[in-house]
Amino acid sequence: MISPPATIWIVIAAYNEGRAIGDVIGALRPEGYSVVVVDDCSRDETAAVARQAGASVLRHAINLGQGAALQTGIEFALAQGAEILVTFDADGQHRVSDIP
């Protein structure tokens, strides 16, 4: 019996990453990953750019820091049925090829 592929979610904490986040999501989505971006009260267009690129977007009303943003994203992804979670930088420092 062949098992269906695992549900993989990428969790991205973002703060003022409007310039980079679209490219990051654009590299992840074609690989079939579901992506959630937690905008940690950015002052730029991070949330709008992420949403336009196809990510689910959550927004903190005040800046709570990276740890809290990751926690929010992880809780969301698990509620959506994520079986595998990967945290990913919003600024493009990680490569999609780094995900096994």
CNS distance restraints for C-alpha pairs under 8 A (distance, minus, plus):
assign (resid   6 and name CA) (resid  82 and name CA) 7.98 0.50 0.50
assign (resid   6 and name CA) (resid  83 and name CA) 5.98 0.50 0.50
assign (resid   6 and name CA) (resid  84 and name CA) 6.89 0.50 0.50
assign (resid   7 and name CA) (resid  33 and name CA) 7.99 0.50 0.50
assign (resid   7 and name CA) (resid  81 and name CA) 7.09 0.50 0.50
assign (resid   7 and name CA) (resid  82 and name CA) 5.18 0.50 0.50
assign (resid   7 and name CA) (resid  83 and name CA) 5.17 0.50 0.50
assign (resid   7 and name CA) (resid  84 and name CA) 6.27 0.50 0.50
assign (resid   8 and name CA) (resid  33 and name CA) 5.75 0.50 0.50
assign (resid   8 and name CA) (resid  34 and name CA) 6.40 0.50 0.50
assign (resid   8 and name CA) (resid  82 and name CA) 5.80 0.50 0.50
assign (resid   8 and name CA) (resid  83 and name CA) 6.10 0.50 0.50
assign (resid   8 and name CA) (resid  84 and name CA) 4.75 0.50 0.50
assign (resid   8 and name CA) (resid  85 and name CA) 5.95 0.50 0.50
assign (resid   8 and name CA) (resid  86 and name CA) 7.61 0.50 0.50
assign (resid   9 and name CA) (resid  33 and name CA) 5.84 0.50 0.50
assign (resid   9 and name CA) (resid  34 and name CA) 4.75 0.50 0.50
assign (resid   9 and name CA) (resid  35 and name CA) 5.63 0.50 0.50
assign (resid   9 and name CA) (resid  36 and name CA) 7.32 0.50 0.50
assign (resid   9 and name CA) (resid  77 and name CA) 6.30 0.50 0.50
assign (resid   9 and name CA) (resid  82 and name CA) 5.90 0.50 0.50
assign (resid   9 and name CA) (resid  83 and name CA) 7.85 0.50 0.50
assign (resid   9 and name CA) (resid  84 and name CA) 6.33 0.50 0.50
assign (resid   9 and name CA) (resid  85 and name CA) 5.11 0.50 0.50
assign (resid   9 and name CA) (resid  86 and name CA) 6.37 0.50 0.50
assign (resid  10 and name CA) (resid  33 and name CA) 6.60 0.50 0.50
assign (resid  10 and name CA) (resid  34 and name CA) 6.13 0.50 0.50
assign (resid  10 and name CA) (resid  35 and name CA) 4.73 0.50 0.50
assign (resid  10 and name CA) (resid  36 and name CA) 6.30 0.50 0.50
assign (resid  10 and name CA) (resid  85 and name CA) 5.96 0.50 0.50
assign (resid  10 and name CA) (resid  86 and name CA) 4.84 0.50 0.50
assign (resid  10 and name CA) (resid  87 and name CA) 5.76 0.50 0.50
assign (resid  10 and name CA) (resid  88 and name CA) 6.55 0.50 0.50
assign (resid  11 and name CA) (resid  35 and name CA) 6.13 0.50 0.50
assign (resid  11 and name CA) (resid  36 and name CA) 5.18 0.50 0.50
assign (resid  11 and name CA) (resid  37 and name CA) 6.13 0.50 0.50
assign (resid  11 and name CA) (resid  38 and name CA) 7.75 0.50 0.50
assign (resid  11 and name CA) (resid  70 and name CA) 6.73 0.50 0.50
assign (resid  11 and name CA) (resid  73 and name CA) 5.64 0.50 0.50
assign (resid  11 and name CA) (resid  74 and name CA) 6.53 0.50 0.50
assign (resid  11 and name CA) (resid  77 and name CA) 7.66 0.50 0.50
assign (resid  11 and name CA) (resid  85 and name CA) 7.04 0.50 0.50
assign (resid  11 and name CA) (resid  86 and name CA) 6.07 0.50 0.50
assign (resid  11 and name CA) (resid  87 and name CA) 4.76 0.50 0.50
assign (resid  11 and name CA) (resid  88 and name CA) 6.12 0.50 0.50
assign (resid  12 and name CA) (resid  35 and name CA) 7.57 0.50 0.50
assign (resid  12 and name CA) (resid  36 and name CA) 6.24 0.50 0.50
assign (resid  12 and name CA) (resid  37 and name CA) 4.72 0.50 0.50
assign (resid  12 and name CA) (resid  38 and name CA) 6.20 0.50 0.50
assign (resid  12 and name CA) (resid  70 and name CA) 6.89 0.50 0.50
assign (resid  12 and name CA) (resid  73 and name CA) 7.27 0.50 0.50
assign (resid  12 and name CA) (resid  87 and name CA) 5.94 0.50 0.50
assign (resid  12 and name CA) (resid  88 and name CA) 5.23 0.50 0.50
assign (resid  12 and name CA) (resid  89 and name CA) 6.05 0.50 0.50
assign (resid  12 and name CA) (resid  90 and name CA) 5.96 0.50 0.50
assign (resid  13 and name CA) (resid  37 and name CA) 5.91 0.50 0.50
assign (resid  13 and name CA) (resid  38 and name CA) 4.94 0.50 0.50
assign (resid  13 and name CA) (resid  39 and name CA) 6.38 0.50 0.50
assign (resid  13 and name CA) (resid  40 and name CA) 7.03 0.50 0.50
assign (resid  13 and name CA) (resid  66 and name CA) 5.99 0.50 0.50
assign (resid  13 and name CA) (resid  69 and name CA) 5.31 0.50 0.50
assign (resid  13 and name CA) (resid  70 and name CA) 5.60 0.50 0.50
assign (resid  13 and name CA) (resid  73 and name CA) 7.56 0.50 0.50
assign (resid  13 and name CA) (resid  88 and name CA) 7.77 0.50 0.50
assign (resid  13 and name CA) (resid  89 and name CA) 7.08 0.50 0.50
assign (resid  13 and name CA) (resid  90 and name CA) 6.58 0.50 0.50
assign (resid  14 and name CA) (resid  37 and name CA) 6.72 0.50 0.50
assign (resid  14 and name CA) (resid  38 and name CA) 5.95 0.50 0.50
assign (resid  14 and name CA) (resid  39 and name CA) 4.97 0.50 0.50
assign (resid  14 and name CA) (resid  40 and name CA) 5.97 0.50 0.50
assign (resid  14 and name CA) (resid  42 and name CA) 7.64 0.50 0.50
assign (resid  14 and name CA) (resid  46 and name CA) 7.40 0.50 0.50
assign (resid  14 and name CA) (resid  66 and name CA) 7.70 0.50 0.50
assign (resid  14 and name CA) (resid  69 and name CA) 7.82 0.50 0.50
assign (resid  14 and name CA) (resid  89 and name CA) 7.82 0.50 0.50
assign (resid  14 and name CA) (resid  90 and name CA) 5.57 0.50 0.50
assign (resid  15 and name CA) (resid  39 and name CA) 5.93 0.50 0.50
assign (resid  15 and name CA) (resid  40 and name CA) 5.35 0.50 0.50
assign (resid  15 and name CA) (resid  41 and name CA) 6.77 0.50 0.50
assign (resid  15 and name CA) (resid  42 and name CA) 4.95 0.50 0.50
assign (resid  15 and name CA) (resid  46 and name CA) 7.29 0.50 0.50
assign (resid  16 and name CA) (resid  42 and name CA) 4.79 0.50 0.50
assign (resid  16 and name CA) (resid  43 and name CA) 6.12 0.50 0.50
assign (resid  16 and name CA) (resid  44 and name CA) 5.50 0.50 0.50
assign (resid  16 and name CA) (resid  45 and name CA) 7.44 0.50 0.50
assign (resid  16 and name CA) (resid  46 and name CA) 5.93 0.50 0.50
assign (resid  17 and name CA) (resid  21 and name CA) 5.66 0.50 0.50
assign (resid  17 and name CA) (resid  42 and name CA) 7.90 0.50 0.50
assign (resid  17 and name CA) (resid  44 and name CA) 7.57 0.50 0.50
assign (resid  17 and name CA) (resid  45 and name CA) 7.89 0.50 0.50
assign (resid  17 and name CA) (resid  46 and name CA) 5.44 0.50 0.50
assign (resid  17 and name CA) (resid  90 and name CA) 6.48 0.50 0.50
assign (resid  17 and name CA) (resid  91 and name CA) 6.39 0.50 0.50
assign (resid  18 and name CA) (resid  22 and name CA) 7.26 0.50 0.50
assign (resid  18 and name CA) (resid  44 and name CA) 6.15 0.50 0.50
assign (resid  18 and name CA) (resid  45 and name CA) 5.12 0.50 0.50
assign (resid  18 and name CA) (resid  46 and name CA) 3.92 0.50 0.50
assign (resid  18 and name CA) (resid  47 and name CA) 7.56 0.50 0.50
assign (resid  18 and name CA) (resid  49 and name CA) 6.20 0.50 0.50
assign (resid  18 and name CA) (resid  50 and name CA) 7.83 0.50 0.50
assign (resid  19 and name CA) (resid  46 and name CA) 7.67 0.50 0.50
assign (resid  20 and name CA) (resid  24 and name CA) 6.48 0.50 0.50
assign (resid  20 and name CA) (resid  90 and name CA) 6.88 0.50 0.50
assign (resid  20 and name CA) (resid  91 and name CA) 5.41 0.50 0.50
assign (resid  20 and name CA) (resid  92 and name CA) 6.52 0.50 0.50
assign (resid  21 and name CA) (resid  25 and name CA) 6.17 0.50 0.50
assign (resid  21 and name CA) (resid  46 and name CA) 6.87 0.50 0.50
assign (resid  21 and name CA) (resid  49 and name CA) 6.96 0.50 0.50
assign (resid  21 and name CA) (resid  50 and name CA) 6.14 0.50 0.50
assign (resid  21 and name CA) (resid  90 and name CA) 5.52 0.50 0.50
assign (resid  21 and name CA) (resid  91 and name CA) 6.41 0.50 0.50
assign (resid  21 and name CA) (resid  92 and name CA) 7.49 0.50 0.50
assign (resid  22 and name CA) (resid  26 and name CA) 5.89 0.50 0.50
assign (resid  22 and name CA) (resid  49 and name CA) 5.77 0.50 0.50
assign (resid  22 and name CA) (resid  50 and name CA) 5.70 0.50 0.50
assign (resid  22 and name CA) (resid  52 and name CA) 7.86 0.50 0.50
assign (resid  22 and name CA) (resid  53 and name CA) 5.60 0.50 0.50
assign (resid  23 and name CA) (resid  27 and name CA) 6.18 0.50 0.50
assign (resid  23 and name CA) (resid  92 and name CA) 7.66 0.50 0.50
assign (resid  24 and name CA) (resid  28 and name CA) 6.50 0.50 0.50
assign (resid  24 and name CA) (resid  90 and name CA) 6.69 0.50 0.50
assign (resid  24 and name CA) (resid  91 and name CA) 7.34 0.50 0.50
assign (resid  24 and name CA) (resid  92 and name CA) 5.71 0.50 0.50
assign (resid  25 and name CA) (resid  29 and name CA) 6.02 0.50 0.50
assign (resid  25 and name CA) (resid  35 and name CA) 7.36 0.50 0.50
assign (resid  25 and name CA) (resid  50 and name CA) 7.10 0.50 0.50
assign (resid  25 and name CA) (resid  53 and name CA) 6.18 0.50 0.50
assign (resid  25 and name CA) (resid  54 and name CA) 7.36 0.50 0.50
assign (resid  25 and name CA) (resid  55 and name CA) 6.99 0.50 0.50
assign (resid  26 and name CA) (resid  30 and name CA) 7.16 0.50 0.50
assign (resid  26 and name CA) (resid  53 and name CA) 6.25 0.50 0.50
assign (resid  27 and name CA) (resid  31 and name CA) 7.55 0.50 0.50
assign (resid  27 and name CA) (resid  96 and name CA) 6.78 0.50 0.50
assign (resid  28 and name CA) (resid  32 and name CA) 7.23 0.50 0.50
assign (resid  28 and name CA) (resid  33 and name CA) 6.19 0.50 0.50
assign (resid  28 and name CA) (resid  35 and name CA) 7.74 0.50 0.50
assign (resid  28 and name CA) (resid  96 and name CA) 6.35 0.50 0.50
assign (resid  29 and name CA) (resid  33 and name CA) 5.51 0.50 0.50
assign (resid  29 and name CA) (resid  34 and name CA) 6.89 0.50 0.50
assign (resid  29 and name CA) (resid  35 and name CA) 7.40 0.50 0.50
assign (resid  29 and name CA) (resid  54 and name CA) 7.53 0.50 0.50
assign (resid  34 and name CA) (resid  55 and name CA) 7.31 0.50 0.50
assign (resid  35 and name CA) (resid  54 and name CA) 7.84 0.50 0.50
assign (resid  35 and name CA) (resid  55 and name CA) 5.02 0.50 0.50
assign (resid  35 and name CA) (resid  56 and name CA) 6.18 0.50 0.50
assign (resid  36 and name CA) (resid  55 and name CA) 5.45 0.50 0.50
assign (resid  36 and name CA) (resid  56 and name CA) 4.60 0.50 0.50
assign (resid  36 and name CA) (resid  57 and name CA) 5.69 0.50 0.50
assign (resid  36 and name CA) (resid  58 and name CA) 7.43 0.50 0.50
assign (resid  36 and name CA) (resid  73 and name CA) 6.32 0.50 0.50
assign (resid  36 and name CA) (resid  76 and name CA) 7.99 0.50 0.50
assign (resid  36 and name CA) (resid  77 and name CA) 7.27 0.50 0.50
assign (resid  37 and name CA) (resid  47 and name CA) 7.80 0.50 0.50
assign (resid  37 and name CA) (resid  50 and name CA) 6.96 0.50 0.50
assign (resid  37 and name CA) (resid  55 and name CA) 6.47 0.50 0.50
assign (resid  37 and name CA) (resid  56 and name CA) 6.21 0.50 0.50
assign (resid  37 and name CA) (resid  57 and name CA) 4.89 0.50 0.50
assign (resid  37 and name CA) (resid  58 and name CA) 6.28 0.50 0.50
assign (resid  37 and name CA) (resid  73 and name CA) 6.94 0.50 0.50
assign (resid  38 and name CA) (resid  57 and name CA) 5.90 0.50 0.50
assign (resid  38 and name CA) (resid  58 and name CA) 4.77 0.50 0.50
assign (resid  38 and name CA) (resid  59 and name CA) 5.55 0.50 0.50
assign (resid  38 and name CA) (resid  60 and name CA) 7.26 0.50 0.50
assign (resid  38 and name CA) (resid  69 and name CA) 5.66 0.50 0.50
assign (resid  38 and name CA) (resid  70 and name CA) 7.29 0.50 0.50
assign (resid  38 and name CA) (resid  72 and name CA) 7.15 0.50 0.50
assign (resid  38 and name CA) (resid  73 and name CA) 6.02 0.50 0.50
assign (resid  39 and name CA) (resid  46 and name CA) 6.78 0.50 0.50
assign (resid  39 and name CA) (resid  47 and name CA) 5.98 0.50 0.50
assign (resid  39 and name CA) (resid  57 and name CA) 7.12 0.50 0.50
assign (resid  39 and name CA) (resid  58 and name CA) 6.14 0.50 0.50
assign (resid  39 and name CA) (resid  59 and name CA) 4.64 0.50 0.50
assign (resid  39 and name CA) (resid  60 and name CA) 6.22 0.50 0.50
assign (resid  39 and name CA) (resid  69 and name CA) 7.46 0.50 0.50
assign (resid  40 and name CA) (resid  59 and name CA) 6.00 0.50 0.50
assign (resid  40 and name CA) (resid  60 and name CA) 4.99 0.50 0.50
assign (resid  40 and name CA) (resid  61 and name CA) 7.48 0.50 0.50
assign (resid  40 and name CA) (resid  62 and name CA) 6.86 0.50 0.50
assign (resid  40 and name CA) (resid  63 and name CA) 5.06 0.50 0.50
assign (resid  40 and name CA) (resid  64 and name CA) 6.53 0.50 0.50
assign (resid  40 and name CA) (resid  65 and name CA) 6.85 0.50 0.50
assign (resid  40 and name CA) (resid  66 and name CA) 7.67 0.50 0.50
assign (resid  40 and name CA) (resid  69 and name CA) 6.30 0.50 0.50
assign (resid  41 and name CA) (resid  59 and name CA) 6.40 0.50 0.50
assign (resid  41 and name CA) (resid  60 and name CA) 5.31 0.50 0.50
assign (resid  41 and name CA) (resid  61 and name CA) 5.65 0.50 0.50
assign (resid  41 and name CA) (resid  62 and name CA) 5.31 0.50 0.50
assign (resid  41 and name CA) (resid  63 and name CA) 5.07 0.50 0.50
assign (resid  42 and name CA) (resid  46 and name CA) 6.56 0.50 0.50
assign (resid  42 and name CA) (resid  47 and name CA) 7.87 0.50 0.50
assign (resid  42 and name CA) (resid  63 and name CA) 7.77 0.50 0.50
assign (resid  45 and name CA) (resid  49 and name CA) 6.04 0.50 0.50
assign (resid  46 and name CA) (resid  50 and name CA) 6.06 0.50 0.50
assign (resid  47 and name CA) (resid  51 and name CA) 6.09 0.50 0.50
assign (resid  47 and name CA) (resid  57 and name CA) 6.42 0.50 0.50
assign (resid  47 and name CA) (resid  58 and name CA) 7.95 0.50 0.50
assign (resid  47 and name CA) (resid  59 and name CA) 7.45 0.50 0.50
assign (resid  48 and name CA) (resid  52 and name CA) 6.07 0.50 0.50
assign (resid  49 and name CA) (resid  53 and name CA) 6.18 0.50 0.50
assign (resid  50 and name CA) (resid  54 and name CA) 6.55 0.50 0.50
assign (resid  50 and name CA) (resid  55 and name CA) 5.61 0.50 0.50
assign (resid  50 and name CA) (resid  56 and name CA) 7.75 0.50 0.50
assign (resid  50 and name CA) (resid  57 and name CA) 6.89 0.50 0.50
assign (resid  51 and name CA) (resid  55 and name CA) 5.14 0.50 0.50
assign (resid  51 and name CA) (resid  56 and name CA) 6.33 0.50 0.50
assign (resid  51 and name CA) (resid  57 and name CA) 6.10 0.50 0.50
assign (resid  58 and name CA) (resid  73 and name CA) 7.66 0.50 0.50
assign (resid  60 and name CA) (resid  64 and name CA) 7.31 0.50 0.50
assign (resid  60 and name CA) (resid  69 and name CA) 7.72 0.50 0.50
assign (resid  64 and name CA) (resid  68 and name CA) 5.81 0.50 0.50
assign (resid  64 and name CA) (resid  69 and name CA) 6.91 0.50 0.50
assign (resid  65 and name CA) (resid  69 and name CA) 6.27 0.50 0.50
assign (resid  66 and name CA) (resid  70 and name CA) 6.08 0.50 0.50
assign (resid  67 and name CA) (resid  71 and name CA) 6.19 0.50 0.50
assign (resid  68 and name CA) (resid  72 and name CA) 6.15 0.50 0.50
assign (resid  69 and name CA) (resid  73 and name CA) 6.24 0.50 0.50
assign (resid  70 and name CA) (resid  74 and name CA) 6.00 0.50 0.50
assign (resid  70 and name CA) (resid  87 and name CA) 7.60 0.50 0.50
assign (resid  71 and name CA) (resid  75 and name CA) 6.12 0.50 0.50
assign (resid  72 and name CA) (resid  76 and name CA) 6.27 0.50 0.50
assign (resid  73 and name CA) (resid  77 and name CA) 6.12 0.50 0.50
assign (resid  74 and name CA) (resid  78 and name CA) 6.09 0.50 0.50
assign (resid  74 and name CA) (resid  85 and name CA) 7.36 0.50 0.50
assign (resid  75 and name CA) (resid  79 and name CA) 6.20 0.50 0.50
assign (resid  76 and name CA) (resid  80 and name CA) 6.38 0.50 0.50
assign (resid  77 and name CA) (resid  81 and name CA) 6.56 0.50 0.50
assign (resid  77 and name CA) (resid  82 and name CA) 5.41 0.50 0.50
assign (resid  77 and name CA) (resid  85 and name CA) 7.70 0.50 0.50
assign (resid  78 and name CA) (resid  82 and name CA) 4.82 0.50 0.50
assign (resid  78 and name CA) (resid  83 and name CA) 7.39 0.50 0.50
assign (resid  88 and name CA) (resid  94 and name CA) 6.61 0.50 0.50
assign (resid  89 and name CA) (resid  93 and name CA) 6.27 0.50 0.50
assign (resid  89 and name CA) (resid  94 and name CA) 6.13 0.50 0.50
assign (resid  94 and name CA) (resid  98 and name CA) 6.98 0.50 0.50
assign (resid  95 and name CA) (resid  99 and name CA) 7.72 0.50 0.50
